[in-house]
């Protein structure tokens, strides 16, 4: 006997409607002209637009996303007849920017003809708030870190700021020495006075002397008028002398006098001037070695080094990479009006493997490079600079091949970076702690 063919059971319209209304995700459908034909209760709640006002209008009139005109995900789904997933920002009925994840698919009739599209979307505002809270928990005067050595530094910075003694900030290039100087100035009694920054390695000796101490008219060929120097401009405040290890022996003598007596003469003048200035110096050189080699005066070294603050390189504080990357992604999203969601697990793994010779500055540049290639969604390895991909992929274990392996790896790295704190790891990953717990159980992560 031949089996009787049965047509698939159809869900009654009232049941389908009840399912749509019970969903926590917003759902809307459009016709081929992009006019909204369906708008569920969650869509009303997320957008703040009543269904009666949404149905019949063009979808871009309701969602007002920055990608509606130039990079519409729904149009892409209809043109390619393939599902498209994006993370975008929309404006609700009160004009507030809301991050949402959207998934678009085509709608077909019984003959298989495309009749429109359907979109499900989820409000990511809570996740974004958790990310901001995670960043704020580890931020101190614009310096972001969960590293133990950096946290110890955060504890002493207020005490160092209260003093007027010179400070020497040491560390490799790109570790954030200027940020420390700005934090010290902001926390000091001099905060309402100027902070003057001078890069001593960027100018030749003759120009640097004039830059620091000023000059009088006629002091040299192009000196057509008197000009105040940086020490005079910083009077009452703080001067930050970056790359102090690059100044000449003659200039070291003049700088020593300012530190000891608070006096100086502008170039071409014999009149002594005074300046009440707190000096913070920074260098990526080992000044002890420079001193032993006769390139840096010992008396100036000990005068500057009343308090030394040593910043660790990024390769020694890799637990900060997810935090710093999220910080730079948020900054570039604001500057460029983008909606990049974050780092994919494999991109994060590449960053954690890499040694970062350029430190935090190089990390910021890598994120900026990624923003040139990635307009929305997650930053993947293909968006990162080639040098980072080559060196990051060449060390450690091979990159995982499946999505499950990548997700498990990202969870393990987040737990390690957060000191095995499940709550902090969930914040890093942008998910709820309960969701993280379920995933840990699924992957057998203790």
N, C-alpha and C positions, 0 to 999 in steps of 0.2 A: 504494500500500500504506500502510495506517495504521501509524504507528509504535507499537510495543508500549510501553505505559506501565510504567516501572520504579519500584518503591518505593525510597526512599532507603536507602543502605547503612547498616546498623546496626553500631555498634561492639560487639564481643563484650564481655560483662561483665568477663572477666578483663583485657582491654585497658583498659577504662574504669577499673577498680580500680587498675591499674598507673599510669595517668596521674594519678589523684588522689593516690596515694602519692608520686609524684615531684615534686609541686608544692611550691614554696617557701612559697606562701600557705596558710594554714589554711583548711579547708573543713568546714562541718558543715551538716546538713540537719535539719529538724524536721517533725513532723506538725502537724495542725491544732490540737493541744493543746499545742504548743510543747515536745514531748518530742523529744530528740535521737535521730535514726535513723541518722545517718552522721557520722563523726568521723575525719578523715584524720591521717596521721603528723605533718604540720606543725602541726595543731591541738593535738596532744598536746605537741609541743615548746614552743609558745608559751604554752599555759596551764599546763603541768606536770601535767595531768590525764590518766591513762591512758584509752585508748579504752574499755576494759572498764568503767570507772567512769562515763564520760560518757554512753554510749549508754543510753537509757531514762530519763535524768534530764531535768528541765526545764532549758531553756537558761540561765535566770537563776541556777540553782544552780551552774552551771559557770563562767559568765563574771562574775557578781557586779559588773555595771557600774552606775554611778549612774543610768543612764537606763533600766534594766530596768523599773522600776515606772511611771515618769512619762512617758517619752518613747521607748518601745521602737521602734527602727528596723525590726525584723522585723515587729512588729505593724502598723506603718504600711504596710509593703510588702504585707502580706496584705490589709489593709483597702482600700488603694487599687489593689491588683493592678498596681502600678508599681514599678520598681526604686528603691531608696533607698540613698544612700551617706552615710556618716557617719564622723567621726573621734571615737573615744570612748576612755575609760580603763576597763580591766578589772582585776580582781584575779586573780593567778595562784594556784596551789595553796599557795604560801608567803605569800600576803597582800601581795605586791608590786604596786604600781600600774604597769600597762603601757599605753602609748598604742598604739592599733591603728586602722587604717583599715578600715572594714567596708562591704561592698556586699551588699545583700539583694535577693533576687528570689523570685517565687512559683514553686512546682512544680505542674505540672498532669499529669493522667492523659491517656490517649489521647482521651478525649471532651472534653478542655478544662476539666475541673473542677479547681479548686484543691485540692490534697492536702496542701500544706504550704509550706515555704520553704527556700531554700538561701542560705547566707552564705559569702562568701570574706572573709578578713581577713588583714592584714599587720602584723607587729610594727614599730612606728615608734621603738623604744627607741634604736636607733643614730642615727637622725635627730635625736631630741630631745637626745641626748648631744652631737652635733655642734653643735647650736644653742647649748647651754650653753657648750661650749668656745669658740665664736665670741664669745659675750658676755663670757666671762672673759678672752679675749685683749685685749679693749678696755675692761676695767673697772679703775678705780682708786679704792679707797675709796668704792664705790657710785656713782662718776661714770663714765658709759659714753660713750665717744667713740672714733672712729677719725680724727677731724679733726686735721690737722697742728698747728693752733694749740693745740688742747686737749692733744694729746700732748706738745707742748713744755711746757705748763703742768704736766702730770703729772711731768715730769722735775725741775722746780724746787720742787714742793710740799714734798718732804722737807726741803730746805735751808731753805725759808721757815719750816717748822714748828719747826725747831731753835732759831730765834731767838725772843726775847721781844718783839721790836719790834711796834708796831701794824701792822695790815694793812688796806688799804682794798680791798674787792672791789666792782667796778663792773660794770654790765651791765643790760640791760633786765629788766623784771619777768618772772619765770618762767624765767630762764636757769640757775638752780641755785646761786645765791650761798650759800645756807645749807649746801648740800652741801659746798662748798669750805671753809666755816668748820668744819664737822664733821670734814672730812679733816685740816685743819690741827691741830685739837685732838687728834684720835686719834693723829697722828704725833708729837706734841710730848711733852716730858717731863711735861707737865701732864695727860696722858691719864687718869690715875687720879683726878683731881680733877674737880669739876663743869664742865660746859659749860652756861652759862645764856644763853638766847635771849630777847631783848627786841625787840619790834616797835615802834620809836619812832613810827611813823606811825599806830598804832592807838589811842593814848591822848592826851587833852588834856594840855597842858603841866603843869598842877598835879598831875594824877594821875601823870604820867610821872616827875616829880621824886621823888615819894614812892616810886614803883616802883623807881627806880634807887638811891636813897640811903636809903630807909627813913624812918620817922618815930618820934617818941616819943609817949607817951600825952599827950593834950591838945593836940597840935600843931594840930588842927583839929577841927571838930564831931564827926566820926565816928571820931576817933582815940582809941578806948577802951583801947588797950594799945600797948606798944612793938611795932614791926614791923621786921624786918630788910629791907634793900633788896637788889636784885639784885647789886650790887657786893660786898656783904658775903657773900651766899650763894655767890658765885663765887670766894671767897678761895682762892688756890692754883691756881685753874683758869683758865678762859677765859670771857669774856663776849662775846656776839655782838650787836652793835647794828645791827639791820636798819633800813633807811630812815632813816639818820642825817641825811640832808638835810632832814628834816621838823622837826627840833627848833628851838625858839625861840632867840633871841640870848642870853637870860638863862641858859637851860640849857646853851648852848654854853660859857659862861664856867665854870660848875661842872664840866662835863665836862673842859675843858682842865686844870683844877686836878688832877683825878684822874689824868689822863695824865702830867702833869709831876711831881707830888709823891706820887701814890699815896694821897692823903688826901681825906676828905670829911666833912661833917656831916649827920646825918639831919635831916629837916625838923623844926623846932621845938627843935633841940638846939644847944648851943654847944660841945659836946665833939667834938673831932676824932677820927676813926677812920681806921684804915689798912686797905688791902686790896691783897694781892699778886695782881693780875689782869692777864692778857694780853687786850688789846682788839682785836677784829676788827670792823670796821664795814663796812656795805654800803649801796649806794644805786643807784637807777636814774636819778638826776639827774646832770647835769654840774656838779660842785661848783666847777669853775673859773668857770663862768658865774654860779653862785649867789654866789660870792665877789666877782666883779666887780660884781654887782648890789647888793652890800652885804647880802645875806641870809645869808651864811655867813662866819664869821670866818676870816681868812687864817691866823692863828696855829694855830687848831684844824685847819684843812685840812692844813697842812704837818706838824703833829704826827701826824695820822692817816695821812697818805700817805707813810709811811716806805717801804712796799712796796705797790705797786698791782697787783692782779690783775684784768685786764679779761676778762670772759667774752663770747665772740661770740654773737650771736643765732642761733636755730635756722635761719633762712633763709640764714645764711652757713656752715652746717655740715650741709647736707641729707644728706650721706652717712651721718649718724648716725640718720636717721629709721628705717630698717629695724631697726637695733639697738635703739633706744629703744622702738619699737613692740613688738618681740618681748619685751623686758624687761617692759613693762607688761602684755602679754597673759599672760605666765607668772605675774606677780604676781596678776592678777585671777582666773586659773584656780585658783590655790591658795586665794585668799580665798573664792571663791564656789563652789568645787568644780565647776568647769566643765571643758569639754574643747574649747575653741575652738582650732583648729589654727593660725591665723595670719591674715595679710592676703592677700586675693586679689590677683592682679596689677593689676587695675584700681583696687582700693582703694589699693594702694601707690602707683600712679601719681598718683592724686588727691592723696595726702599729699605727694608729692614736688613737685607743682606749687604747692601752697598756700604762702603766705608766713609763716604762724604768728606773728601779732602777739603772741600770748600765750606764745610759745616752748614750752619743754618742759612747762610746767604745762598749756598748752592741748592739747598732744598727749596727755598722760595723761588729761585730761578727755574727749577725743575717743574714746579707747579705752574708757573707762568707759561713755560713752554707747553705744558699739557693743555692750558686754556686756549692756545692758538688752534689746537687740533680737536679739542673736545668742547662742544657747545652745550651739551646737556647729558644727563645720565651719569654714569660712573667713569672715572678715569681708569683706563686699562693700560697694560704695559706698552701697547702701541702708541699711546699718547706721550710717553715719557721720553726724555732725551736719549739718543742712541748710545752715548757713552755709559749712561746709567744702566740701560738694558744689557749691554754687553758685559759690564763688570759685575752687575748684580746677578745675572744668570750664570756667570762662570764660577760662582762660589757656592758652597753649601750643598744641600740636597737638591735633586731635580725638582722643577716646578710641578705641582700636582696636575693631573690631567683632567679629572672630572670635577663637576661643580660641587659635588659632595665633599671631595677631598679639599677643594679650595675653601669651602665653608668651614670645615673642621680645622684646617690650618689657621684660618683667620681667627677662630675662637681661641685656639691655643695661644696664638701670639698676643691677642688682646688680654687674655688672662695673665700671661707672663708680664706684659707691659704694665698691668695694673696691680702687680703684686698679689695675684691670685684673688683679687676682690671681684666677686661676681657682679656686684652692683656697678663698680667702676668699669668693668669690662663691657657690661651691657650698654653703658653710656657711650663708650668708645665705638661700639658697633652700631649704635643707633637703634637698639631694640630694647624691649622690656626685659627686666631680670627674669621674669617667669618664662618668657620665650627662650632666653639664653639657657635656663635650667633644662628645659625640654630638649633643646638641641644638644646639650652636654650629655644628657641621658642617651639620646639617639646615637651619638658617636662614641659613647663609652669613655667620655672624658671625666676623670675623677676630680 
